[in-house]
């Protein structure tokens, strides 16, 4: 499922106009992104949690040329599924 399919499903399930459902989905996603940028952990009970992991820089190798390259430190989002979601998928 992609974002437009999610918007369409929300609009159909809750009998909303597609534009209104789009605003709701975008507000939800923007709220999660803003919290992560502030360094906060986002937890949605029964679904899972999002947090940012910091990765240090390191020296890597370009697989095509074999040259050594410096990989810059970075932050990446990390999702951990909740127990209810895992149980639902495995039932």
PDB file as gemmi writes it, atoms N, CA and C in Angstrom:
CRYST1    1.000    1.000    1.000  90.00  90.00  90.00 P 1                      
ATOM      1  N   UNK A   1       0.854  -1.172   0.000  1.00  0.00           N  
ATOM      2  CA  UNK A   1       0.000   0.000   0.000  1.00  0.00           C  
ATOM      3  C   UNK A   1       0.900   1.236   0.000  1.00  0.00           C  
ATOM      4  N   UNK A   2       0.597   2.162  -0.866  1.00  0.00           N  
ATOM      5  CA  UNK A   2       1.330   3.426  -0.878  1.00  0.00           C  
ATOM      6  C   UNK A   2       0.461   4.536  -0.290  1.00  0.00           C  
ATOM      7  N   UNK A   3       0.997   5.741  -0.265  1.00  0.00           N  
ATOM      8  CA  UNK A   3       0.303   6.855   0.383  1.00  0.00           C  
ATOM      9  C   UNK A   3      -1.043   7.148  -0.260  1.00  0.00           C  
ATOM     10  N   UNK A   4      -1.108   7.159  -1.599  1.00  0.00           N  
ATOM     11  CA  UNK A   4      -2.395   7.458  -2.243  1.00  0.00           C  
ATOM     12  C   UNK A   4      -3.439   6.387  -1.989  1.00  0.00           C  
ATOM     13  N   UNK A   5      -2.996   5.135  -1.906  1.00  0.00           N  
ATOM     14  CA  UNK A   5      -3.933   4.056  -1.582  1.00  0.00           C  
ATOM     15  C   UNK A   5      -4.429   4.188  -0.147  1.00  0.00           C  
ATOM     16  N   UNK A   6      -3.558   4.600   0.753  1.00  0.00           N  
ATOM     17  CA  UNK A   6      -3.960   4.823   2.139  1.00  0.00           C  
ATOM     18  C   UNK A   6      -5.000   5.938   2.224  1.00  0.00           C  
ATOM     19  N   UNK A   7      -4.769   7.015   1.499  1.00  0.00           N  
ATOM     20  CA  UNK A   7      -5.719   8.131   1.479  1.00  0.00           C  
ATOM     21  C   UNK A   7      -7.059   7.678   0.925  1.00  0.00           C  
ATOM     22  N   UNK A   8      -7.036   6.924  -0.164  1.00  0.00           N  
ATOM     23  CA  UNK A   8      -8.273   6.442  -0.779  1.00  0.00           C  
ATOM     24  C   UNK A   8      -9.025   5.509   0.171  1.00  0.00           C  
ATOM     25  N   UNK A   9      -8.306   4.614   0.849  1.00  0.00           N  
ATOM     26  CA  UNK A   9      -8.933   3.686   1.789  1.00  0.00           C  
ATOM     27  C   UNK A   9      -9.560   4.437   2.959  1.00  0.00           C  
ATOM     28  N   UNK A  10      -8.848   5.431   3.501  1.00  0.00           N  
ATOM     29  CA  UNK A  10      -9.381   6.234   4.598  1.00  0.00           C  
ATOM     30  C   UNK A  10     -10.638   6.973   4.165  1.00  0.00           C  
ATOM     31  N   UNK A  11     -10.599   7.551   2.974  1.00  0.00           N  
ATOM     32  CA  UNK A  11     -11.754   8.290   2.460  1.00  0.00           C  
ATOM     33  C   UNK A  11     -12.969   7.376   2.311  1.00  0.00           C  
ATOM     34  N   UNK A  12     -12.754   6.164   1.802  1.00  0.00           N  
ATOM     35  CA  UNK A  12     -13.864   5.233   1.617  1.00  0.00           C  
ATOM     36  C   UNK A  12     -14.394   4.710   2.947  1.00  0.00           C  
ATOM     37  N   UNK A  13     -13.487   4.331   3.858  1.00  0.00           N  
ATOM     38  CA  UNK A  13     -13.905   3.756   5.138  1.00  0.00           C  
ATOM     39  C   UNK A  13     -14.647   4.751   6.013  1.00  0.00           C  
ATOM     40  N   UNK A  14     -14.209   5.994   6.023  1.00  0.00           N  
ATOM     41  CA  UNK A  14     -14.799   7.012   6.906  1.00  0.00           C  
ATOM     42  C   UNK A  14     -15.711   7.977   6.166  1.00  0.00           C  
ATOM     43  N   UNK A  15     -16.010   7.657   4.904  1.00  0.00           N  
ATOM     44  CA  UNK A  15     -16.893   8.476   4.070  1.00  0.00           C  
ATOM     45  C   UNK A  15     -16.466   9.945   4.063  1.00  0.00           C  
ATOM     46  N   UNK A  16     -15.196  10.150   3.760  1.00  0.00           N  
ATOM     47  CA  UNK A  16     -14.623  11.486   3.662  1.00  0.00           C  
ATOM     48  C   UNK A  16     -14.304  11.796   2.205  1.00  0.00           C  
ATOM     49  N   UNK A  17     -14.179  13.084   1.908  1.00  0.00           N  
ATOM     50  CA  UNK A  17     -13.707  13.479   0.589  1.00  0.00           C  
ATOM     51  C   UNK A  17     -12.208  13.154   0.523  1.00  0.00           C  
ATOM     52  N   UNK A  18     -11.725  12.800  -0.646  1.00  0.00           N  
ATOM     53  CA  UNK A  18     -10.324  12.408  -0.808  1.00  0.00           C  
ATOM     54  C   UNK A  18      -9.374  13.521  -0.356  1.00  0.00           C  
ATOM     55  N   UNK A  19      -9.719  14.788  -0.635  1.00  0.00           N  
ATOM     56  CA  UNK A  19      -8.863  15.905  -0.217  1.00  0.00           C  
ATOM     57  C   UNK A  19      -8.765  15.987   1.306  1.00  0.00           C  
ATOM     58  N   UNK A  20      -9.882  15.763   1.975  1.00  0.00           N  
ATOM     59  CA  UNK A  20      -9.899  15.812   3.438  1.00  0.00           C  
ATOM     60  C   UNK A  20      -9.089  14.649   4.022  1.00  0.00           C  
ATOM     61  N   UNK A  21      -9.244  13.471   3.458  1.00  0.00           N  
ATOM     62  CA  UNK A  21      -8.469  12.307   3.902  1.00  0.00           C  
ATOM     63  C   UNK A  21      -6.982  12.538   3.661  1.00  0.00           C  
ATOM     64  N   UNK A  22      -6.643  13.175   2.559  1.00  0.00           N  
ATOM     65  CA  UNK A  22      -5.250  13.492   2.255  1.00  0.00           C  
ATOM     66  C   UNK A  22      -4.649  14.432   3.281  1.00  0.00           C  
ATOM     67  N   UNK A  23      -5.427  15.429   3.706  1.00  0.00           N  
ATOM     68  CA  UNK A  23      -4.947  16.359   4.731  1.00  0.00           C  
ATOM     69  C   UNK A  23      -4.697  15.626   6.050  1.00  0.00           C  
ATOM     70  N   UNK A  24      -5.565  14.684   6.388  1.00  0.00           N  
ATOM     71  CA  UNK A  24      -5.421  13.921   7.632  1.00  0.00           C  
ATOM     72  C   UNK A  24      -4.155  13.067   7.587  1.00  0.00           C  
ATOM     73  N   UNK A  25      -3.961  12.338   6.505  1.00  0.00           N  
ATOM     74  CA  UNK A  25      -2.778  11.480   6.363  1.00  0.00           C  
ATOM     75  C   UNK A  25      -1.501  12.322   6.366  1.00  0.00           C  
ATOM     76  N   UNK A  26      -1.507  13.429   5.650  1.00  0.00           N  
ATOM     77  CA  UNK A  26      -0.328  14.301   5.608  1.00  0.00           C  
ATOM     78  C   UNK A  26      -0.023  14.892   6.987  1.00  0.00           C  
ATOM     79  N   UNK A  27      -1.054  15.287   7.723  1.00  0.00           N  
ATOM     80  CA  UNK A  27      -0.855  15.837   9.067  1.00  0.00           C  
ATOM     81  C   UNK A  27      -0.257  14.770   9.984  1.00  0.00           C  
ATOM     82  N   UNK A  28      -0.724  13.543   9.859  1.00  0.00           N  
ATOM     83  CA  UNK A  28      -0.216  12.431  10.668  1.00  0.00           C  
ATOM     84  C   UNK A  28       1.269  12.188  10.372  1.00  0.00           C  
ATOM     85  N   UNK A  29       1.600  12.108   9.106  1.00  0.00           N  
ATOM     86  CA  UNK A  29       2.985  11.859   8.697  1.00  0.00           C  
ATOM     87  C   UNK A  29       3.888  13.029   9.099  1.00  0.00           C  
ATOM     88  N   UNK A  30       3.412  14.259   8.893  1.00  0.00           N  
ATOM     89  CA  UNK A  30       4.205  15.437   9.263  1.00  0.00           C  
ATOM     90  C   UNK A  30       4.455  15.497  10.768  1.00  0.00           C  
ATOM     91  N   UNK A  31       3.475  15.101  11.563  1.00  0.00           N  
ATOM     92  CA  UNK A  31       3.641  15.094  13.018  1.00  0.00           C  
ATOM     93  C   UNK A  31       4.725  14.106  13.431  1.00  0.00           C  
ATOM     94  N   UNK A  32       4.744  12.939  12.811  1.00  0.00           N  
ATOM     95  CA  UNK A  32       5.768  11.944  13.113  1.00  0.00           C  
ATOM     96  C   UNK A  32       7.139  12.476  12.709  1.00  0.00           C  
ATOM     97  N   UNK A  33       7.245  13.043  11.508  1.00  0.00           N  
ATOM     98  CA  UNK A  33       8.530  13.574  11.043  1.00  0.00           C  
ATOM     99  C   UNK A  33       9.038  14.686  11.946  1.00  0.00           C  
ATOM    100  N   UNK A  34       8.147  15.603  12.342  1.00  0.00           N  
ATOM    101  CA  UNK A  34       8.550  16.713  13.202  1.00  0.00           C  
ATOM    102  C   UNK A  34       9.055  16.212  14.556  1.00  0.00           C  
ATOM    103  N   UNK A  35       8.385  15.218  15.117  1.00  0.00           N  
ATOM    104  CA  UNK A  35       8.813  14.662  16.402  1.00  0.00           C  
ATOM    105  C   UNK A  35      10.177  14.004  16.281  1.00  0.00           C  
ATOM    106  N   UNK A  36      10.399  13.274  15.197  1.00  0.00           N  
ATOM    107  CA  UNK A  36      11.688  12.616  14.999  1.00  0.00           C  
ATOM    108  C   UNK A  36      12.814  13.630  14.819  1.00  0.00           C  
ATOM    109  N   UNK A  37      12.542  14.724  14.119  1.00  0.00           N  
ATOM    110  CA  UNK A  37      13.546  15.772  13.924  1.00  0.00           C  
ATOM    111  C   UNK A  37      13.931  16.380  15.272  1.00  0.00           C  
ATOM    112  N   UNK A  38      12.968  16.500  16.183  1.00  0.00           N  
ATOM    113  CA  UNK A  38      13.246  17.039  17.520  1.00  0.00           C  
ATOM    114  C   UNK A  38      13.929  16.007  18.421  1.00  0.00           C  
ATOM    115  N   UNK A  39      14.149  14.809  17.901  1.00  0.00           N  
ATOM    116  CA  UNK A  39      14.823  13.771  18.674  1.00  0.00           C  
ATOM    117  C   UNK A  39      13.901  12.976  19.572  1.00  0.00           C  
ATOM    118  N   UNK A  40      12.604  13.127  19.404  1.00  0.00           N  
ATOM    119  CA  UNK A  40      11.634  12.422  20.224  1.00  0.00           C  
ATOM    120  C   UNK A  40      11.321  11.051  19.637  1.00  0.00           C  
ATOM    121  N   UNK A  41      10.966  10.134  20.502  1.00  0.00           N  
ATOM    122  CA  UNK A  41      10.523   8.805  20.088  1.00  0.00           C  
ATOM    123  C   UNK A  41       9.010   8.875  19.892  1.00  0.00           C  
ATOM    124  N   UNK A  42       8.510   8.264  18.832  1.00  0.00           N  
ATOM    125  CA  UNK A  42       7.076   8.256  18.555  1.00  0.00           C  
ATOM    126  C   UNK A  42       6.563   6.838  18.770  1.00  0.00           C  
ATOM    127  N   UNK A  43       5.600   6.692  19.676  1.00  0.00           N  
ATOM    128  CA  UNK A  43       5.044   5.370  19.964  1.00  0.00           C  
ATOM    129  C   UNK A  43       3.553   5.373  19.684  1.00  0.00           C  
ATOM    130  N   UNK A  44       3.125   4.418  18.866  1.00  0.00           N  
ATOM    131  CA  UNK A  44       1.713   4.227  18.576  1.00  0.00           C  
ATOM    132  C   UNK A  44       1.350   2.868  19.142  1.00  0.00           C  
ATOM    133  N   UNK A  45       0.679   2.867  20.289  1.00  0.00           N  
ATOM    134  CA  UNK A  45       0.367   1.624  21.002  1.00  0.00           C  
ATOM    135  C   UNK A  45      -0.342   0.640  20.081  1.00  0.00           C  
ATOM    136  N   UNK A  46       0.107  -0.588  20.118  1.00  0.00           N  
ATOM    137  CA  UNK A  46      -0.493  -1.632  19.305  1.00  0.00           C  
ATOM    138  C   UNK A  46       0.056  -1.699  17.889  1.00  0.00           C  
ATOM    139  N   UNK A  47       0.773  -0.677  17.475  1.00  0.00           N  
ATOM    140  CA  UNK A  47       1.323  -0.656  16.121  1.00  0.00           C  
ATOM    141  C   UNK A  47       2.840  -0.738  16.140  1.00  0.00           C  
ATOM    142  N   UNK A  48       3.478   0.207  16.815  1.00  0.00           N  
ATOM    143  CA  UNK A  48       4.931   0.189  16.883  1.00  0.00           C  
ATOM    144  C   UNK A  48       5.485   1.537  17.282  1.00  0.00           C  
ATOM    145  N   UNK A  49       6.805   1.657  17.230  1.00  0.00           N  
ATOM    146  CA  UNK A  49       7.447   2.915  17.607  1.00  0.00           C  
ATOM    147  C   UNK A  49       8.515   3.281  16.583  1.00  0.00           C  
ATOM    148  N   UNK A  50       8.715   4.577  16.459  1.00  0.00           N  
ATOM    149  CA  UNK A  50       9.720   5.139  15.560  1.00  0.00           C  
ATOM    150  C   UNK A  50      10.743   5.876  16.407  1.00  0.00           C  
ATOM    151  N   UNK A  51      12.007   5.772  16.036  1.00  0.00           N  
ATOM    152  CA  UNK A  51      13.041   6.567  16.674  1.00  0.00           C  
ATOM    153  C   UNK A  51      14.165   6.775  15.676  1.00  0.00           C  
ATOM    154  N   UNK A  52      15.056   7.696  16.009  1.00  0.00           N  
ATOM    155  CA  UNK A  52      16.202   8.002  15.157  1.00  0.00           C  
ATOM    156  C   UNK A  52      17.426   7.312  15.742  1.00  0.00           C  
ATOM    157  N   UNK A  53      18.190   6.651  14.893  1.00  0.00           N  
ATOM    158  CA  UNK A  53      19.448   6.048  15.308  1.00  0.00           C  
ATOM    159  C   UNK A  53      20.586   6.846  14.674  1.00  0.00           C  
ATOM    160  N   UNK A  54      21.582   7.145  15.500  1.00  0.00           N  
ATOM    161  CA  UNK A  54      22.766   7.851  15.011  1.00  0.00           C  
ATOM    162  C   UNK A  54      23.828   6.837  14.621  1.00  0.00           C  
ATOM    163  N   UNK A  55      24.376   7.004  13.439  1.00  0.00           N  
ATOM    164  CA  UNK A  55      25.449   6.135  12.959  1.00  0.00           C  
ATOM    165  C   UNK A  55      26.709   6.959  12.781  1.00  0.00           C  
ATOM    166  N   UNK A  56      27.816   6.468  13.297  1.00  0.00           N  
ATOM    167  CA  UNK A  56      29.095   7.168  13.185  1.00  0.00           C  
ATOM    168  C   UNK A  56      29.647   7.023  11.772  1.00  0.00           C  
ATOM    169  N   UNK A  57      30.516   7.945  11.413  1.00  0.00           N  
ATOM    170  CA  UNK A  57      31.187   7.861  10.122  1.00  0.00           C  
ATOM    171  C   UNK A  57      32.215   6.733  10.142  1.00  0.00           C  
ATOM    172  N   UNK A  58      32.558   6.256   8.980  1.00  0.00           N  
ATOM    173  CA  UNK A  58      33.546   5.181   8.873  1.00  0.00           C  
ATOM    174  C   UNK A  58      34.170   5.216   7.491  1.00  0.00           C  
ATOM    175  N   UNK A  59      35.242   4.440   7.354  1.00  0.00           N  
ATOM    176  CA  UNK A  59      35.877   4.325   6.039  1.00  0.00           C  
ATOM    177  C   UNK A  59      35.307   3.096   5.353  1.00  0.00           C  
ATOM    178  N   UNK A  60      34.820   3.298   4.151  1.00  0.00           N  
ATOM    179  CA  UNK A  60      34.249   2.202   3.378  1.00  0.00           C  
ATOM    180  C   UNK A  60      34.983   2.039   2.067  1.00  0.00           C  
ATOM    181  N   UNK A  61      34.535   1.083   1.304  1.00  0.00           N  
ATOM    182  CA  UNK A  61      35.164   0.809   0.023  1.00  0.00           C  
ATOM    183  C   UNK A  61      34.105   0.858  -1.067  1.00  0.00           C  
ATOM    184  N   UNK A  62      34.428   1.574  -2.138  1.00  0.00           N  
ATOM    185  CA  UNK A  62      33.548   1.621  -3.297  1.00  0.00           C  
ATOM    186  C   UNK A  62      33.639   0.250  -3.987  1.00  0.00           C  
ATOM    187  N   UNK A  63      32.521  -0.498  -4.049  1.00  0.00           N  
ATOM    188  CA  UNK A  63      32.595  -1.844  -4.616  1.00  0.00           C  
ATOM    189  C   UNK A  63      32.942  -1.875  -6.106  1.00  0.00           C  
ATOM    190  N   UNK A  64      32.645  -0.794  -6.805  1.00  0.00           N  
ATOM    191  CA  UNK A  64      32.908  -0.768  -8.243  1.00  0.00           C  
ATOM    192  C   UNK A  64      34.383  -0.517  -8.544  1.00  0.00           C  
ATOM    193  N   UNK A  65      34.960   0.466  -7.820  1.00  0.00           N  
ATOM    194  CA  UNK A  65      36.342   0.847  -8.119  1.00  0.00           C  
ATOM    195  C   UNK A  65      37.343   0.293  -7.107  1.00  0.00           C  
ATOM    196  N   UNK A  66      36.878  -0.081  -5.935  1.00  0.00           N  
ATOM    197  CA  UNK A  66      37.766  -0.572  -4.892  1.00  0.00           C  
ATOM    198  C   UNK A  66      38.434   0.540  -4.103  1.00  0.00           C  
ATOM    199  N   UNK A  67      38.146   1.803  -4.443  1.00  0.00           N  
ATOM    200  CA  UNK A  67      38.735   2.941  -3.734  1.00  0.00           C  
ATOM    201  C   UNK A  67      38.142   3.074  -2.341  1.00  0.00           C  
ATOM    202  N   UNK A  68      38.975   3.538  -1.381  1.00  0.00           N  
ATOM    203  CA  UNK A  68      38.496   3.821  -0.035  1.00  0.00           C  
ATOM    204  C   UNK A  68      37.751   5.152  -0.049  1.00  0.00           C  
ATOM    205  N   UNK A  69      36.616   5.210   0.606  1.00  0.00           N  
ATOM    206  CA  UNK A  69      35.820   6.438   0.695  1.00  0.00           C  
ATOM    207  C   UNK A  69      35.441   6.681   2.152  1.00  0.00           C  
ATOM    208  N   UNK A  70      35.289   7.941   2.493  1.00  0.00           N  
ATOM    209  CA  UNK A  70      34.880   8.326   3.842  1.00  0.00           C  
ATOM    210  C   UNK A  70      33.349   8.437   3.863  1.00  0.00           C  
ATOM    211  N   UNK A  71      32.692   7.621   4.685  1.00  0.00           N  
ATOM    212  CA  UNK A  71      31.235   7.667   4.823  1.00  0.00           C  
ATOM    213  C   UNK A  71      30.918   8.581   5.999  1.00  0.00           C  
ATOM    214  N   UNK A  72      30.133   9.607   5.732  1.00  0.00           N  
ATOM    215  CA  UNK A  72      29.805  10.619   6.735  1.00  0.00           C  
ATOM    216  C   UNK A  72      28.851  10.052   7.801  1.00  0.00           C  
ATOM    217  N   UNK A  73      28.914  10.604   9.036  1.00  0.00           N  
ATOM    218  CA  UNK A  73      27.943  10.203  10.057  1.00  0.00           C  
ATOM    219  C   UNK A  73      26.535  10.550   9.582  1.00  0.00           C  
ATOM    220  N   UNK A  74      25.555   9.780  10.026  1.00  0.00           N  
ATOM    221  CA  UNK A  74      24.183  10.042   9.581  1.00  0.00           C  
ATOM    222  C   UNK A  74      23.191   9.604  10.631  1.00  0.00           C  
ATOM    223  N   UNK A  75      21.964  10.085  10.463  1.00  0.00           N  
ATOM    224  CA  UNK A  75      20.843   9.694  11.304  1.00  0.00           C  
ATOM    225  C   UNK A  75      19.838   8.990  10.406  1.00  0.00           C  
ATOM    226  N   UNK A  76      19.328   7.858  10.879  1.00  0.00           N  
ATOM    227  CA  UNK A  76      18.347   7.119  10.095  1.00  0.00           C  
ATOM    228  C   UNK A  76      17.146   6.767  10.965  1.00  0.00           C  
ATOM    229  N   UNK A  77      15.936   6.804  10.382  1.00  0.00           N  
ATOM    230  CA  UNK A  77      14.756   6.406  11.150  1.00  0.00           C  
ATOM    231  C   UNK A  77      14.743   4.891  11.339  1.00  0.00           C  
ATOM    232  N   UNK A  78      14.220   4.471  12.469  1.00  0.00           N  
ATOM    233  CA  UNK A  78      14.149   3.045  12.800  1.00  0.00           C  
ATOM    234  C   UNK A  78      12.743   2.765  13.314  1.00  0.00           C  
ATOM    235  N   UNK A  79      12.112   1.720  12.790  1.00  0.00           N  
ATOM    236  CA  UNK A  79      10.761   1.326  13.220  1.00  0.00           C  
ATOM    237  C   UNK A  79      10.839  -0.012  13.921  1.00  0.00           C  
ATOM    238  N   UNK A  80      10.219  -0.087  15.090  1.00  0.00           N  
ATOM    239  CA  UNK A  80      10.125  -1.352  15.825  1.00  0.00           C  
ATOM    240  C   UNK A  80       8.640  -1.683  15.961  1.00  0.00           C  
ATOM    241  N   UNK A  81       8.198  -2.797  15.359  1.00  0.00           N  
ATOM    242  CA  UNK A  81       6.780  -3.152  15.453  1.00  0.00           C  
ATOM    243  C   UNK A  81       6.383  -3.491  16.886  1.00  0.00           C  
ATOM    244  N   UNK A  82       5.140  -3.163  17.240  1.00  0.00           N  
ATOM    245  CA  UNK A  82       4.610  -3.467  18.563  1.00  0.00           C  
ATOM    246  C   UNK A  82       4.143  -4.911  18.652  1.00  0.00           C  
ATOM    247  N   UNK A  83       3.899  -5.355  19.871  1.00  0.00           N  
ATOM    248  CA  UNK A  83       3.491  -6.737  20.118  1.00  0.00           C  
ATOM    249  C   UNK A  83       2.178  -7.059  19.413  1.00  0.00           C  
ATOM    250  N   UNK A  84       1.204  -6.152  19.492  1.00  0.00           N  
ATOM    251  CA  UNK A  84      -0.094  -6.402  18.850  1.00  0.00           C  
ATOM    252  C   UNK A  84       0.045  -6.593  17.347  1.00  0.00           C  
ATOM    253  N   UNK A  85       0.886  -5.787  16.711  1.00  0.00           N  
ATOM    254  CA  UNK A  85       1.093  -5.909  15.265  1.00  0.00           C  
ATOM    255  C   UNK A  85       1.768  -7.229  14.937  1.00  0.00           C  
ATOM    256  N   UNK A  86       2.784  -7.612  15.712  1.00  0.00           N  
ATOM    257  CA  UNK A  86       3.458  -8.897  15.472  1.00  0.00           C  
ATOM    258  C   UNK A  86       2.501 -10.059  15.657  1.00  0.00           C  
ATOM    259  N   UNK A  87       1.684 -10.009  16.726  1.00  0.00           N  
ATOM    260  CA  UNK A  87       0.712 -11.073  16.979  1.00  0.00           C  
ATOM    261  C   UNK A  87      -0.313 -11.157  15.850  1.00  0.00           C  
ATOM    262  N   UNK A  88      -0.772 -10.001  15.354  1.00  0.00           N  
ATOM    263  CA  UNK A  88      -1.749  -9.966  14.269  1.00  0.00           C  
ATOM    264  C   UNK A  88      -1.184 -10.599  13.001  1.00  0.00           C  
ATOM    265  N   UNK A  89       0.076 -10.291  12.694  1.00  0.00           N  
ATOM    266  CA  UNK A  89       0.700 -10.826  11.480  1.00  0.00           C  
ATOM    267  C   UNK A  89       0.968 -12.314  11.579  1.00  0.00           C  
ATOM    268  N   UNK A  90       1.162 -12.817  12.797  1.00  0.00           N  
ATOM    269  CA  UNK A  90       1.489 -14.216  12.973  1.00  0.00           C  
ATOM    270  C   UNK A  90       0.306 -15.096  13.373  1.00  0.00           C  
ATOM    271  N   UNK A  91      -0.907 -14.532  13.361  1.00  0.00           N  
ATOM    272  CA  UNK A  91      -2.087 -15.330  13.723  1.00  0.00           C  
ATOM    273  C   UNK A  91      -2.728 -15.973  12.522  1.00  0.00           C  
TER     274      UNK A  91                                                      
END                                                                             
